[in-house]
């Protein structure tokens, strides 16, 4: 992997964590989200995504600062699996929340306490987190396959 790729990884991970934290904050700032399962799932998925991204960013920063390499098949397999699991979680949570938000706001016209802008913001942040997450998921899967074939 090029030096530029190594230096960009922590930034992408921190952006993922920031978008997940923004989704979490926007959803948690309302008191009406707990009655809807999709919104509770978004809270869980955003929390898991934020923790995963921060943990991997810390490992990447450690590797950059101390010139260490974690290039082995097991590490890349764990990284790829974690990326794909958290990616599936945040994407499904964003889709579910978007569906409920559209149902509440457009179809039923009964957004409780006018919290729909917060629900929409949280959903948008979750989708942005997923969009930032996709390149790192693809690259980690590619590197995992490459390392497994090499060993």
N, C-alpha and C positions, 0 to 999 in steps of 0.2 A: 504494500500500500504506500502511496506517495506521502511525502511529508505534509503536503497541503491537506490531504484526506485525514491524516492523523490530527492535524490542528483544527480541522473543521468539526470533527466528531463531538468534542465536548460542547461546542457552541450549539450544535443541533440538539444535543441531549438537554442542554439548559433551556433551549427554546421549547422543547416538548414539555419539560417540567413547568415552564412559565405558563404555557397555554392550558395545561391540565390544572394548575393552581388557579388560574383565572376562571376556568369553568367551575371549579370547586367553590371558589369564593362567590361567584355570581349566583350559583344555585343555593348555597348555604345562607346567602343574605336574605332569602325569603323564608317565611315561616309556613308556607303552604305546600312545600315540596314533599314533605314526609308522607302525605296521603297517597302519593302516586308511586307505584313500584318502579316505573321507568326512571323517574327522577332520583329515587334512592339508588338505583343501579348506576346512574351517571355519577353520583357522589363516590360510590365504591370504585368504579372504573377510573375516575379521575385521580383518586387517591393512590391506587395501585400504579397508574401510569406515572404520576409525579414521583413516587418513591423509587420506581424502577429507573426512571430517567436520571434522577439525582444520583442514585447508586452507580450507574454505569458512567455518568459524567465524572464522578469522583475517581473511579478506576481509570478512566481515560486520561484525566489530568495527572494522576499519579504516574502513569506510564510515560506521559510526555515529560514531566518534570524530572523524573529519575532515569529517563532513557531506557525504560524497560519495555519488553515486548511480550504480549500475551498471545502470541501466535501459535496456538496448538489447537488440535481438533476439538478437544473437550471444551475449552473456553469458548470457541466460536460456536459450537453447537448449543451451549447453554445460552449464549448471547442471542443467537438466532431464535431459539425456542421462546425465550423471554420476550423478545421483540414481537414475535408473531402472536403470542398469547395476549400481551398487553394491547397490541394493535387491534386484535379482534374484539377485545373487551371495550376499548374506547370507541371504536366504530359502531359496534352494536348499541352501546349506550347512547351515542349521539343520534343514531337513527331512531331508536325508541323514544328518546326525548323529543326529537323533532316531530314525530308522529303525534305524540300526546299534546305538544304545544299547538300544532295545527288544529287538532281536534278541539281543544279548549278555546282557542282564539277565533278561528275562522268558522268552524262547523257549529259548535254549541254557543258561541258568543257569550261564554260564561267564564272568563278568566278570573279566578278568585282573587279579589283584592287588587286587581290590575297588576299581577305579578308576571304577566306574559313577557314584558320586555326583559326581565331578569332570566326567565326560562329560555328565551330566544338567545340572549347573550351567552348563557352557559352552553347551550347547544352549539352555537357558532364557535365558541372557544374549543369545544371538544372536537369539532370537525377540523379546525385549524391545527389542533394538536395531532390529529391523525394524519393530516396532509404533511406536516413537518416530519412525522414519524415514518412515513412510507419509504423515503430513500434509505434511511438507516436500516430498516427492516430488510430491504432488498439487498443491500450491501452485506449485511451480516449473514444472510442466508447464502449469498454467493461465496463469501469467504469461508463459511462453514463447509460447504460442499467442496471447495478447493482444498481446504486443509484435510478433510477426510480422504479425498482422493490421493493426496500426497503421502499420507501416512500408511 
